[in-house]
């Protein structure tokens, strides 16, 4: 019958009986005694994890830059101040992200999987996110203060 489970409820593979049997090998491997340990033993690659964090931080940073800084500084006066802030923000975050990326890409394959780097990764990840979230607010406050001082 169509949509009868091939693997006795252990999988989402469905087939017409007698036609598709490829799922059996996967189900057998999935239920072997050592399979659970293999599924749980993920190898950590600190380089990839930092690269992913940098990508997400840049997305958050860009959203904050657009909505916080540009929204706060954009006025009806036609000032160039929002564009100067945009240039400063871009110039500030890209070298920092490149520094984090270079720092973690220098690791060898053995070092990239070494759990001893967890504390260093945590430290760098915190700094990355502090910069990505904090920099737009700091620059916005700085330019707002300058705008108030010179008006």
C-alpha positions, 0 to 999 in steps of 0.5 A: 500500500502507498504510504506504508512505513518501510521501517516500522515507524523508525523513519519517514521513508514511505514506499510501495511495498516491494519496490523501494527498499533502500531505507532498510540499510539506513534503518539497520545502520541507525539501530546498530549498537555503536550508532548512538555514540557515533551520532552524539560524537560531533566533531567541533570545528572552531573555525567554522563556528567562528565563521558562522558567528561572524556571518550572523553578527554581520547580519545583526550589525547591518540590521541595527545599523539601518534601523538604529543609526540611520533612523536616529540620524536621518533628518529632514535637513539634508545633512551628510551626517547619516552617511558619515556615520554609515562610512564609520560603521562599515569601516569599524566593523569589517577590520574587526571581523577580518581579525576574528576570522584570520585568528581562527583560520590559522588553526590547524585541523587538529587545533580546530577540533581541540576542545581546549579552545572552547574558552578562547572561542567563547571569549572571542564570540562575546567580543564579536557580539559586543562589537556587532550590537554595541557599535551602532549604538555607540556611534549613534550616541556619539553623533547625536551628542555632536549634533547637539553640541553644534546646533 
